[in-house]
Amino acid sequence: MRLAGAALVTAAGLLAGLTAVDGLRHTGLRRGELVRMLTLLEFELGRFRTPLPELFEKLSAQLDGEAADLCRRVRKGLDGLGRREVDEIWREALGALPVRERRILLPLGTVLGRYGAEEQLAAVSACRAEMDRARAAAEDALRERGRMYIGVPAAGAAVLAVLLL
């Protein structure tokens, strides 16, 4: 019975580490998809000058995950354009994202649909560059600390298991 308990404690430590690594991996993937969204947004605005409702409809069909969800929320919010400003719609749509991603994307709301194409493109480009740096930082964290996130909880749990025996 003690041996089974020790095995369960060790497995719980390993699972905690794997969960932390999965969180780091998911952060990098989410930020990568947001970079892709911003790249497509920049292309559409720069090349075709696509109107915002059509643009976010198109983006939501081309993207996956939280970036697609963000585009769908923006597109739905744009139905109320006229009663609400774009930056209010944008800010509400960002509400489901983690704080770091929200902070990076928030300034776009004050520019989209409000200024000329060149100003919008400059804002999207700056935002894309910052999101790409955040993506790279998440990937670096995964590469540098991934093994430690698994090893330390597993080792701690193994020590606790030995003490319980």
N, C-alpha and C positions, 0 to 999 in steps of 0.2 A: 504494500500500500504506500509506504514511504517512497519507494522508488518511482511509482507512478506519479506521485505528487511532485517529486523533484523533476521528473521529465516534463510535467505540465508547466512548472515554473520556468524552466529553461526555454520551452517552446513559446511561452508568453513573452519572454524577453526578446527572443528572435523575431516574433511577430511584431512587437513594438518597433524594432529597428527596421524591418521591412516596410512597415506602414510609413515611417518617416522618410525612407528613400522614395517610396511611391509618391509621397507628397512633393518632394523635390522634383521628381520626374514630371509630374503633372503640371507643376508651375512652369517648367521649361517648355512643355508642349503648348500650354495655354498661351504663353507669351509669344511663341513661334507662330501660332495661328493668328494672334492679334497683329503681329508684324505682317503676315500675309494679307490680312484685311486692310491694313494701312497702305500696303503696296498696291493692292487692287484699287483702293479708294483714290490714291494718287494718280494712277494710270487713267482711270475713268474721268476724273475731274480734269486732268491735264489734256487728255486726247479728245474726249468726246463732250466735255462740259455737261455730263448727264445730270438732269434735275435730281435733287436729293431723294424724293420718294422712289423714283425709278431706280436710282443708284443703290439704295439700301435694300430694295427688293431683289435686285440682281446679286448683290453681295451675299445676302442671306441664302441664296440658292447655290452659290459657289463655295461657301465656307462650311466648316464643321464646328462642332462643339460650342464653346462659350462665345466665340466670335460671331458665329451664325445667330446665336440667341440674341446677342447684342444688336446685330443688324435688324433682326425681326422686331425687337422692342422699339428701336428707333423708327423703323418703317411704320409700325402701328401708331406710334406717337405723332408722326408727321401727318396723320389723318386730321389731327386737331390743330394743324398749323393755321395761324391767324388768331386763334383764341389763346395760343401759347407760343412762346418763342422757341427757336431751335435749341438754344443753350439750356433751357429748362427741360425740354424733351431729352436732350443728350445726357444731362445730369441724372435724370431719373433712370434712363436706360443703363447707365453705368453702375447703378446701385447694387447689382448682383455680383459685380466683380470684386476681387480682393483689393484692399486699400492701395497697394503699390500700383497696380494696373489702372485703378481709377485716377490716381494722382497724375499719372503720365497722360492719360487720355482726356482728362477734364478740360484743359485749355482749348481743345478743338471745338467744343460747343460754342464758344464765343466767336468763332471765325466762320464755321460752316454756314453757308447760305447768307452770310451777312456782308462779306467783303468780296472784292474781285477775285478772279481765278488765280492770279499770281500770289496773292496773300494767302488764299486757302491752300494752295499747293505748298507754299513755304511752311505753313503751320503743320500740314500733314507730314511733310518730309522731316521736320524737326521731331515730331511725335514718333514717327517710324524709327528714326535713328535712336531715340531714347529707349523705345520699347525693345529694339534689337540689342542694345547694351544690357538691358535688364534680362533678356532671354539668355544672352551669353553668360551673364553672372550666375543665373540659375543653373545652367549647364556646367559651369566651372564648379559651383558648390556641390553638384551631384558627383562630379568626377573626383573632387578633392576630399569630400567628406562622406561619400556614400558608404564606403566600407566601414568607416568609423561609426556611422549611424546604425549599422547592423551589428558590428562587433562589440561595442561597449554595452548595449543593453543585454545582448546574449551572454557576454562574459559575466556581467553583474548578476544575471539570473542564474547562471551556472554556479557562481560562488554562493548565492543564497540557497540554491538546491543542495549543495554540499553541506552547508551549515544546518539545513533542515534534516539531513540524514543523520 
